[in-house]
Amino acid sequence: MEQDEPDDTGGSHLLRIHFDWRDLENVRIAQQPDPLWELMCAVCRLQTRQGQVEFGHWRRETGLRLSRDRRASHALGTLRTVVPASGYIPDFLTPPVTGECLEAGLEQVQATPRDRLTAELTRFAAGRPVPGWMRGPHEPVASSLRLVSDALRASFRTLLEPCWRHVRSAVGDDLSGRTRAVLDGGTAALLNSLQPYARWNPPYLDVDYPVDRELRLEGRGLTLVPSYFCWRRPTALADPALDPVLVYPVRKQPLDLARAGEERLDRLLGRTRSAVLVDVAGHPTRTTTEVARALELAPASASYQIGVLRGAGLIVSRRDGKHVEHTATSLALNLLAGTGTTFRRGATA
C-alpha cells in the first residue's frame, strides 16, 4: 500500500483505474471493517499529527496504554519497522479481504511465500533499512512471519480493540449509504458515490492518491473497503498483480464524543445488550444469527438479549419464511439518537 506524506496537503496525484464490462460486474464492497487494513492506517495516524479532531483523543489514550504496557510498546516498535508514516508499506501485511476476523488475516500473513516476502522487503529497502527481524535469504521465514503476526495481534489489541465497536458502526453507516446508491442506480451510482475522493469518468475511476499510478483491472473487478482510520484520500495495494482493492475513508465522529454516548447507553442497558440494539438498529432487518455473528456472541446469548429488548419495546420481530427478522422500533432509534450513538437507520415499527 502507499500512504501520504504527513505534511502533504493534497494535490494533483491520481490513481486511474481502468474498467471494462467484466469489471463492472465484479465491483464488491467489504461488509465490515478489515482489521489489518484498519491497523495499517491506524499505525500511520499514530505517527502523524493528521486529523487532530478525529484522532487526537485516540492518540492520547493509545499513548497512555503504550506507556503502561512494555510488551505492547515493543510490538508496535516491531510493526513500525515496516509501517512508516508515509510511502510504501509491504502488501503482505494486508492479505485479501475475506470478511473474516483478525486471526484469519494473520494466518494469511504467516503463509506469505518466501519469494513474495523477499520481493516486497527488497522494494521497501529501496527507501528504508530492512527491518532487523528479517533473517538472511537462506534462513526459514516462518519465525520472522510469526514475529510480525504476533506484533500485528498485540498492536490491534492496543490501538483498535478499545474503539472497534465505534469503527464497525461508522463503517456500517457508510455501507448503508453505498447500498442505497446501488439500489437506486447500480454500479455507476456506487462509483459516483465515492466523491470527493474519486470521480467516475467511464471507463475510468480517477482516484485522489499519494502518487501517480494507473491500474488495469482486466476483468478482476474491484473490492471497495470502507475504513475509519484511512485519512483524507484512498489507498490501495502497491502491486498491480494482486487482487485489486481500494480502501477509502468513511465519515468520522471523534472517538471521544462517540464513546461518551456509548458509555451512557451501556450504563442504561448493559454493554452486551446495548451492542445488540446498535447492531439491529444499524440494518433494515437483522436475524439472530446475523447479530450473533457480527458481535461474536453465542446464538443463545444473542437470542436472549433480543428477547429482553423486544420485551422493552425496543425491537420488534417478524417471521419471514424460515427466519425471524428483528427491527429496531422508533423508541429505540430515538434512544440511540439521544445518546449520540452512531448507527444506520433501518425501517422503524
N, C-alpha and C positions, 0 to 999 in steps of 0.2 A: 504494500500500500504506500501511498505518497501523501505526506502531511504538509500543511502550510508552514512557512517560516513564521515564528512567533510574532514578529513585528510587521508582517505583511498586511497591508490594509485592503487587499483585494486588487483586482485589475483585469488585465486583458487575457490571461491564460485560459485555455479552452481544451476540454476533452470532447472531441467529436466522435460520437458513437454511431456507426453505420448500421442501419437496419435493412433487412429485406422482408418479404411477406412471411417467411418462415419464422423470423424473429418476432414479428408482431403477434404471432400465435403463441409465443412462448415467453411472454412477459409475466413474471410472477412477483408477489410481494411476500416477504417473510412475515409470518403471522405473530411473531413475538420478538422482543429484542434478542439479538445474538450475543451471548455472554463474552465471547472472545473479541468480537468487533467493538463492543462497548468498552471492554477493558483496554484495548489498544488506544482508543480515543481518550479514555479517562486518564491513562498514564501521560498522554500528551498534554491534556488540560492541566494536570497536576504540576507539570514542569513549566508552565507559562502563566502569564497574567491574563490570558484571554477569558472573556466572559465573567467579569467581576461580579455583576449582579446575579447571573445564573449559577456560577460555580464558586463564588467567593466563600460562602458559608461551608460548602462541601470541602473545599481545600483546607479551611481552618480545622474542621472536625477530623479530616483524614490525617492532617499533620499531627494532631494530638494523639490519635491512635497509633501512628507510626512511632512517635516519641516514647510511647509506653510499651511498645512491643518490638524487642530487638529482632526477633525472627522475622516478623512482618517487614521490618525495615530492610533486613538483609535480602529477603525475597524480592522486594521491589528494586533494590540495587542491582540484583542479578538481571531482572527484566529490563531495566533501563539501559543495560549494555547493548540491547538490540531494539529498543523502542525509544529513539531520540525524539526530542520535541518537534522536530521537523525533518523533512526529507524522506528517504527510502526506509521502509520497515519491511523485513522479510515476510513474504506471503505465507510461509508455512505456519506462521503464528495465527492465521485466520483461515482455517480449513473450510471446505464447502459448507454453506449454511444448510443445516439439516432440520432445524426446528426442534432440536433436542436440547438436553441440558448441558451444563458446563462439562461434566465428565465425558460425554460423548465427543465433544470437541477436543478435549485433552487426549483422548485415545487416538484421535486422528493426528494430533501433533506428534505424539510419540511414535506413530507409524510412518513419519516422514522418511522417504528413501534417502540413502546417503548422497546420491548424485544431486538430488534436488537441494538438500541442505547445503552441500558444498557450493553449488552454483549460486544460491541466494546469499550465503555469507561472503562469497567472493565479491558479489556485486556490492554488498553492504560495506566491505572492506575498502572499496574504492574511495569512500569518503570518510570512513572512521576506522579505528583499530578493531581487529577481530576480537570478540569477547574472550576473556580468559578461560571460560568454561568449555570452549570448543577445543577438543583434543586434536591431535595431529591426524593427517589424512589416512593413516594406516590403523588408527585406533577404532574400536567399536563406537558407534554414535549413540547407542542405546542409553548409556549413562548420561551423556550430555542432554539428550532429549528428555530424559526423566527429570533432570535438574531443572530444565526450562518448564516442564509441565508442573512440577511442584511450585515453582515460582509464580506461574500463572494462577494456580489454585489459591495460594496464600494471598496473592495480590487482589484477586477477585473478592475474597472474604473481607479484606481490609478496605478496599476502595469502593466496592459496589454492593456487597451484600446488605449493608445497613440502609441503602436507598433503593434497592432493587424493586421493591413494590412500587415506588413512585416512577421509576424508569419504565417499568412494564405498563403502568397506567398511561403515561404520556405517549408511549408508542401505540397503545390501544386507541387513544384519541385520534392519532394520525391515521391509523388504519381505517377507522370509521369514515373519515373524510375521503380517503382513497377509494374505499369500497363504493361510496355513493357516486364518485366520479365514474367508476367502471360501469355501474348500473345505469347511469344517465347517458354516457357517451362512449363506452367501450375503451379500448386500449389507447386511442388517441387522446381521449379526455383524461385518462390516467397520466399519460406522459405530459400533457399540458398542465396538470395539477402540480407538477414539480417546480413550477415557477415560484420564486425568482431564482432558484438555484440552477434551473435547466430550462431550455426552450426547445419545444418540439418543432422542428423545421424539416418535415418529411423529405427524404428518408433519414434525416439525421436528428439525433438528440444532442444539442450543444450544451455542455455542462460547464459551469464555472469551476475551475480546477487549479491546483497549485502549479502545474506545468502544462505546456502544450503537448497534446497527445492525440492520436487517432486510434480508435478501437473498432475493428470489424467483427461483428457478431457471427456472421457466416452460418446462420441457421441455429446457433446455440441458444438464442434467446437471451434474456437479461433478468437477473434476480434483483429486485429493489429491496434494500434493507433499511428500514427506518431506525434511527439511532438518537438517543438522548445526548450522549457526550460528543457526537460529531458536531463540529463547530463551524459555522459560517458558510462552508461550501462542502460539497460531497467529496468522497474519497472512493478509491477502487483498488482492486488488485493491480500490482505493477506489471505482472507477467500476462501479456495478452493471450497466451496459450491456455491459461486456466479458465474455468467456467466463469463467464462474465458476471460481475457483481457491482452494483452501485449503492454505496452507503450514503444516506442523505440525512441532514439534521431535521428533527421534529421540533415543534413549538415547545418552549420550555417555561415552566413555572419555577422560580427559585426554590431550591430544595428546603430551605428553612421555613418558607411560608407553607409549602405543601406538607411538611412534617408536622407543623403546628395543627393543621386541620386533621391530619391522620391521627395524631395523638388524642385529640378531643373525641374523635369517633371511636377510637379504641377504648377510651375510658367509659364511654357510654355502652358499647356493645360487647367489648372484649375483642382482642386482636384477631382471632380466627374468624369470628362472626362478622366483624367489620370488613375483613378481606373478602369474605364470600359475598357480602352485599355489594361491595365496589365492583367485584368481578361480574356479578349478574347485571348490575346497572350499566356496565360497560358494553352490553350487547343487546340487540333487539330481543333475543331469546337465548336461553342457556340451559343445557341439560345438566343433570347431576354429575354425569361422567366428565363433561367438559370442565365444570367447576373443579372437580377433584383433580383432574389432570393439570389444569392451569396453576392451582395453588399447592400441588403436591400433597394432597390430603388423601386419606383412605376414603373410599366411596361411602362407607357407613358414616364417617365423620361429616363429610360434605352433606349427605342426606339429612343428618340430624340438625346441622346448622341451618340448612334451608328450611326445615320444618319449623324451627323456632322463629325464624324471620317471617315465615308465612303466617304463623300464629299472631305475630305482632303487627300484621297488616303491611309489611314492607315488601313482600314478594307474593305474587300470585302464580299458581301452577295450572297448566292445562295439558291434557293428554293429546298427543298428535301421533296417531298410529301406535308404534311400539314404544315411543319415547314420551316422557313427561317434560315439558318445556317450562322454564321459570322466567318470569319477567318482573322487573322492579316496578313498584307502584309509584304514583305521583307523590305519595307521602315519603317514600324512600328517596326519590330524586330531590325533593325539597330539603330533606335532612342532609343529604350529601352536599347540596349547593350551599347550605348554611355553614358547613364546616370548611368550605373551600377545597374539598377533595376533588381531584381531577378524575373525571370519568367520562365515558361515552354515553350519550343519552339514547336509550333504547325506546321501544314502544312502551307507553305507560298504560296502566289499568285504572 
